[in-house]
Amino acid sequence: MSVIQPFEKPLGMRDTLPKLYTHHQTLRTKAMSYITKNGYEFIQTPSLEYFETIGKISALDEAALFKLVDNQGEMLVLRPDLTTPIARVAAAKLLKEKNPLRLAYNSTVFRAQQREGGRPAEFEQLGLELLGDTSALADSEILRLAAGLLRELGLEDFTITIGHAGLINQALETLIPSAEEQQRVREFLVEKNFVSIDRWAADYKQSNPFYAFFQEAIGGTSLKDLLQAFPELATNETKQFVSVIETIETLPELQNVFQVDPLVVSHMHYYTGMVFEVYGAGSGFPLGNGGRYDDLLKQFGTEVGATGFSIRIDHLLEILPTSTEPVTRRLLYTTQSMYAKALDLAAEYKQQGEFVTIQLKQAVQDTESFEKNFDQVTDLTEGEL
């Protein structure tokens, strides 16, 4: 076991340095304003939850959970997602007071990494949850707000890829007779490993029905035509999915930014209806995802429909255009005796929109290096005003 050095951090953890923190804060402010204007209320859940509730219900593999034991001997987890804790508090209290319920969050989640691969174990998610509405309009609202929020935050070049968990589940279970083979293909779809599906079809004798569906879907067959070609996949849920698509085709916010892909499969297993992923030009990772999860609240004794989405703040910040708003950062050198004067002068600069740092000059060891962090330097110690 290696010795931990003082400057080391746990696997997957990151420091947020001042410039990036400022970008985070600017984004949060814009997002909160947009979200609250659209009728959603922000909520904060605890970082620690019980393993018996949130840990077991979470859609993530247990190996991805950070576990610890409290002084009562209860197993706890650091929250691995936000949707499940929000479902808990909504079922316990909020839905009894307001239904449908619109909630929002901006919090960190924690997912353990098994090896260093550049992936964070702690990251920030921003999202919405619409609870208590099973209609196609609720799904359309979530998609509309996802697109609107991204534009509000400065992103224009993005795509929302929409699928349906019920449709793909029905295809796997109806067209593949073996449960083991169903799971294999599901994992290939989650990974978007279509080459392995081709190989699987060549090796598995009973692959023809699903492989025909796969080829039609990957070839761009429309949803209606796909359901006509495979009538055994037409259920009430998939018919509602057609209604969702017909609705969003009329929404200006979603024109030219969405596409239907029946092969979208989320690694979060609680989705039951529409699912979607958000991709942005310049990012190698999905910016966010969401969908309908009508069965999740049953785990907390409440049976209501639910849909929502979340955005990965770290992935989004990597591709957002840098702010072009000019900000002057001024350094104001002072002495102890001139401190009151420095405060008055700093107030004047702040009135003009500048960011001002007042610094006792004799405390700076390397003035040349220090001054490189500022746009303007005013030195009261030399009588400059």
C-alpha positions in Angstrom: 0.0 0.0 0.0 1.5 3.3 -1.1 2.0 6.3 1.2 -0.6 9.0 0.6 1.1 12.3 -0.1 -0.3 15.6 1.4 -1.2 17.0 -2.0 -3.1 13.8 -3.2 -6.9 13.5 -3.5 -9.1 10.4 -3.4 -9.6 8.6 -6.7 -11.9 10.6 -9.0 -12.1 13.8 -6.8 -11.3 17.2 -8.2 -10.5 20.7 -7.0 -12.6 23.5 -8.4 -10.2 26.4 -8.8 -11.3 30.1 -8.7 -11.8 30.8 -12.4 -13.8 27.5 -13.0 -15.8 28.2 -9.8 -16.8 31.6 -11.2 -18.0 30.0 -14.4 -20.0 27.5 -12.3 -21.6 30.3 -10.3 -22.5 32.3 -13.4 -24.1 29.2 -14.9 -26.0 28.4 -11.7 -27.5 31.9 -11.5 -28.7 31.9 -15.1 -30.1 28.4 -14.8 -32.0 29.1 -11.5 -33.6 32.2 -13.0 -34.7 30.3 -16.2 -36.0 27.3 -14.2 -37.9 29.2 -11.6 -39.6 31.4 -14.2 -40.9 28.2 -15.7 -42.7 27.2 -12.6 -40.2 24.9 -10.9 -39.1 25.1 -7.2 -35.6 24.2 -6.1 -35.0 21.5 -3.5 -31.9 20.3 -1.6 -31.6 16.7 -0.3 -29.0 15.3 2.1 -25.6 14.2 0.8 -26.0 11.1 3.0 -28.8 8.6 2.6 -29.6 5.2 4.0 -28.3 2.3 1.9 -31.5 0.4 2.6 -33.6 3.0 0.8 -31.7 5.2 -1.7 -28.7 2.8 -2.0 -30.7 -0.3 -2.9 -33.3 1.6 -5.0 -30.7 3.5 -7.0 -30.3 2.5 -10.6 -26.5 2.2 -10.2 -24.4 -0.9 -9.6 -23.6 -1.3 -5.9 -19.8 -1.1 -6.7 -20.4 2.6 -7.7 -21.7 3.5 -4.3 -19.7 5.2 -1.6 -20.7 3.4 1.6 -20.0 4.2 5.3 -21.5 3.3 8.6 -22.9 5.8 11.1 -22.5 5.6 14.9 -25.8 3.7 15.2 -24.4 0.9 13.0 -26.6 1.9 10.0 -25.2 1.6 6.5 -25.2 4.9 4.6 -24.4 6.0 1.1 -23.3 9.3 -0.4 -26.1 10.1 -2.8 -25.3 8.5 -6.2 -28.1 10.4 -8.1 -30.7 13.1 -7.3 -33.9 11.6 -8.8 -34.2 8.8 -6.2 -33.8 11.1 -3.1 -36.3 13.6 -4.6 -38.7 10.7 -5.2 -38.3 9.9 -1.5 -39.1 13.4 -0.2 -41.9 13.9 -2.7 -43.6 10.7 -1.8 -43.2 11.4 2.0 -44.5 14.9 2.0 -44.6 17.2 -1.0 -47.0 15.3 -3.2 -49.6 15.3 -0.4 -49.5 19.1 -0.6 -49.2 19.7 -4.3 -49.9 17.3 -7.2 -48.6 17.6 -10.0 -45.3 18.7 -8.5 -42.5 20.5 -10.3 -39.1 20.4 -8.6 -35.5 21.4 -9.5 -32.1 20.8 -8.1 -28.4 21.8 -8.5 -26.3 19.5 -6.4 -23.3 17.1 -6.4 -23.6 13.4 -6.7 -20.9 10.8 -5.8 -20.0 7.6 -7.8 -17.0 5.6 -6.9 -14.4 4.8 -9.6 -12.6 1.5 -9.7 -9.5 2.9 -11.4 -8.2 6.3 -12.5 -9.5 7.1 -16.0 -10.1 10.8 -15.9 -13.7 10.3 -14.8 -14.8 12.3 -11.7 -16.3 10.5 -8.7 -18.0 13.7 -7.6 -19.8 16.0 -10.1 -22.6 18.5 -10.2 -26.0 17.9 -11.7 -28.6 20.4 -12.7 -32.1 19.0 -13.3 -35.9 19.1 -13.2 -38.5 16.6 -12.1 -42.2 16.7 -13.0 -44.1 14.4 -10.6 -47.8 13.4 -10.8 -48.4 13.8 -14.5 -48.5 10.8 -16.9 -49.5 12.8 -20.0 -47.6 13.2 -23.2 -47.6 16.9 -22.6 -45.6 16.4 -19.4 -42.9 14.6 -21.5 -43.0 17.3 -24.0 -42.6 20.0 -21.3 -39.4 18.3 -20.0 -38.0 18.1 -23.5 -38.9 21.7 -24.2 -37.3 23.0 -21.0 -34.2 20.9 -21.5 -33.7 22.6 -24.9 -34.6 26.0 -23.6 -32.3 25.8 -20.6 -29.3 24.8 -22.8 -30.0 27.8 -25.1 -30.3 30.1 -22.0 -26.9 28.9 -20.8 -25.4 29.8 -24.2 -25.3 26.5 -26.1 -26.8 26.5 -29.6 -25.3 23.4 -31.3 -26.8 20.4 -29.6 -29.0 17.4 -30.3 -31.6 15.6 -28.2 -31.9 11.9 -29.1 -35.2 10.4 -28.0 -36.1 6.7 -27.5 -38.5 4.7 -25.3 -37.6 2.3 -22.5 -40.9 0.4 -22.9 -40.4 -0.1 -26.6 -36.8 -1.4 -26.4 -37.7 -3.6 -23.4 -40.7 -5.0 -25.3 -38.4 -5.7 -28.3 -35.8 -7.5 -26.2 -38.3 -9.6 -24.2 -40.5 -10.4 -27.2 -38.0 -11.0 -29.9 -35.2 -12.7 -27.9 -36.3 -15.9 -26.2 -33.4 -16.2 -23.7 -33.2 -13.9 -20.7 -29.4 -14.2 -20.7 -29.2 -13.1 -24.3 -31.6 -10.2 -23.6 -29.2 -8.9 -21.0 -26.2 -9.3 -23.3 -27.8 -7.3 -26.0 -29.1 -4.7 -23.5 -25.5 -4.1 -22.4 -24.4 -3.7 -26.0 -27.1 -1.1 -26.5 -26.1 0.8 -23.4 -22.5 0.9 -24.6 -23.7 1.7 -28.2 -21.6 -1.3 -29.2 -23.4 -2.1 -32.5 -20.5 -4.1 -33.9 -20.9 -6.6 -31.0 -24.6 -6.8 -31.9 -23.7 -7.8 -35.4 -21.4 -10.5 -34.1 -24.0 -11.7 -31.7 -26.5 -12.0 -34.5 -24.0 -14.1 -36.5 -23.5 -16.5 -33.5 -26.9 -16.7 -31.9 -29.3 -18.9 -33.9 -32.5 -17.3 -32.6 -31.3 -13.7 -33.3 -33.3 -13.1 -36.5 -36.4 -11.4 -35.1 -34.5 -8.9 -32.9 -31.8 -8.4 -35.5 -34.4 -7.4 -38.1 -35.8 -4.9 -35.6 -32.3 -3.6 -34.9 -31.5 -3.2 -38.6 -34.8 -1.3 -39.3 -34.2 1.0 -36.3 -30.6 1.7 -37.1 -31.6 2.3 -40.8 -33.8 5.2 -39.8 -37.2 3.6 -40.2 -39.9 6.0 -38.7 -41.5 5.1 -35.4 -44.9 4.5 -37.0 -43.5 2.3 -39.7 -41.5 0.4 -37.1 -44.6 -0.3 -35.0 -46.4 -1.4 -38.1 -43.6 -3.8 -39.1 -43.5 -5.2 -35.5 -47.1 -5.0 -34.3 -46.3 -7.1 -31.2 -44.4 -4.1 -29.9 -47.4 -1.7 -30.1 -48.6 -1.1 -26.6 -50.4 1.7 -24.9 -47.0 3.1 -23.8 -45.5 3.1 -27.2 -48.7 4.6 -28.7 -48.2 7.5 -26.2 -44.7 7.8 -27.3 -46.0 8.4 -30.9 -48.1 11.2 -29.3 -45.1 12.7 -27.6 -43.2 12.8 -30.9 -46.2 14.3 -32.8 -46.4 17.0 -30.1 -42.7 18.0 -30.0 -42.6 18.2 -33.8 -44.8 21.3 -33.4 -42.7 23.0 -30.7 -40.5 25.8 -31.9 -37.9 25.1 -29.1 -37.3 21.6 -30.5 -37.2 22.3 -34.2 -34.0 20.9 -35.8 -32.5 19.7 -32.5 -34.2 16.4 -31.8 -34.1 13.0 -33.5 -35.9 9.7 -32.7 -33.7 6.6 -32.0 -35.6 3.5 -30.8 -32.2 2.0 -29.7 -31.6 4.5 -26.9 -31.1 2.6 -23.7 -30.1 4.2 -20.4 -27.8 2.7 -17.8 -30.4 3.9 -15.3 -32.8 1.0 -15.1 -35.7 2.8 -13.5 -36.9 4.4 -16.8 -40.3 3.1 -18.1 -41.2 5.4 -20.9 -39.6 8.1 -23.1 -35.9 8.4 -22.6 -33.5 10.8 -24.1 -29.9 11.9 -24.2 -28.4 15.3 -25.0 -25.3 15.8 -27.0 -23.4 18.9 -27.8 -20.9 19.7 -30.5 -17.3 19.5 -29.1 -18.1 17.0 -26.3 -17.3 13.4 -26.3 -19.8 12.7 -23.6 -23.5 13.1 -23.3 -24.3 16.5 -21.7 -27.4 15.1 -19.9 -30.2 12.6 -20.0 -33.7 12.1 -18.8 -37.0 10.4 -19.3 -40.1 8.9 -17.7 -39.8 6.8 -14.6 -43.4 6.0 -13.5 -42.5 3.0 -11.3 -39.8 4.6 -9.1 -42.2 6.2 -6.6 -43.9 2.9 -6.0 -40.7 2.0 -4.0 -41.8 4.8 -1.6 -45.4 3.7 -1.4 -46.8 6.3 -3.9 -48.1 5.5 -7.4 -47.8 8.5 -9.6 -46.2 9.3 -13.0 -42.9 11.1 -13.1 -40.5 12.5 -15.8 -37.4 14.6 -15.7 -33.9 15.3 -16.9 -30.4 16.2 -15.6 -27.4 18.0 -17.1 -23.8 17.3 -16.2 -22.4 20.8 -15.4 -18.7 19.7 -15.9 -19.4 18.4 -19.4 -21.4 21.5 -20.3 -18.8 23.9 -19.1 -16.2 22.2 -21.4 -18.0 23.3 -24.5 -19.8 26.5 -23.5 -18.5 29.7 -25.2 -16.3 31.8 -22.9 -18.1 34.9 -21.7 -17.1 38.0 -23.6 -18.4 40.5 -21.0 -15.4 42.8 -20.2 -14.6 42.9 -16.5 -11.8 45.0 -15.1 -9.9 43.4 -12.2 -8.1 46.2 -10.3 -5.4 45.8 -7.7 -5.3 48.6 -5.2 -2.1 48.8 -3.1 -2.3 50.5 0.2 -0.5 51.1 3.5 -2.0 50.8 7.0 -2.3 54.5 7.3 -4.0 54.9 3.9 -6.5 52.0 4.4 -9.6 54.3 4.9 -8.7 56.1 1.7 -8.3 52.8 -0.1 -11.8 51.7 0.9 -13.3 54.9 -0.4 -11.5 54.6 -3.7 -12.4 51.0 -4.0 -16.1 51.9 -3.6 -15.8 54.3 -6.5 -14.2 51.6 -8.7 -16.9 49.1 -7.7 -19.6 51.6 -8.7 -18.1 51.6 -12.2 -18.4 47.8 -12.3 -14.8 46.9 -11.5 -13.7 44.0 -9.3 -11.3 45.4 -6.7 -8.7 43.8 -4.5 -7.2 45.9 -1.7 -3.8 44.7 -0.8 -1.2 45.8 1.8 1.8 46.2 -0.5 4.5 45.3 2.0 2.9 41.9 2.4 3.5 41.0 -1.3 6.7 39.1 -1.8 6.8 39.1 -5.6 4.9 42.2 -6.9 5.7 41.5 -10.6 4.1 38.0 -10.5 1.2 39.1 -8.3 0.3 42.0 -10.6 -0.1 39.7 -13.6 -3.4 38.5 -12.1 -5.0 42.0 -12.6 -5.9 44.3 -15.5 -5.2 47.6 -13.6 -2.9 48.5 -10.7 -3.4 51.6 -8.6 -0.7 52.1 -6.0 -1.6 54.5 -3.2 1.8 54.0 -1.6 3.3 56.0 -4.5 0.6 58.6 -4.4 -1.2 57.4 -7.5 -5.0 58.0 -7.5 
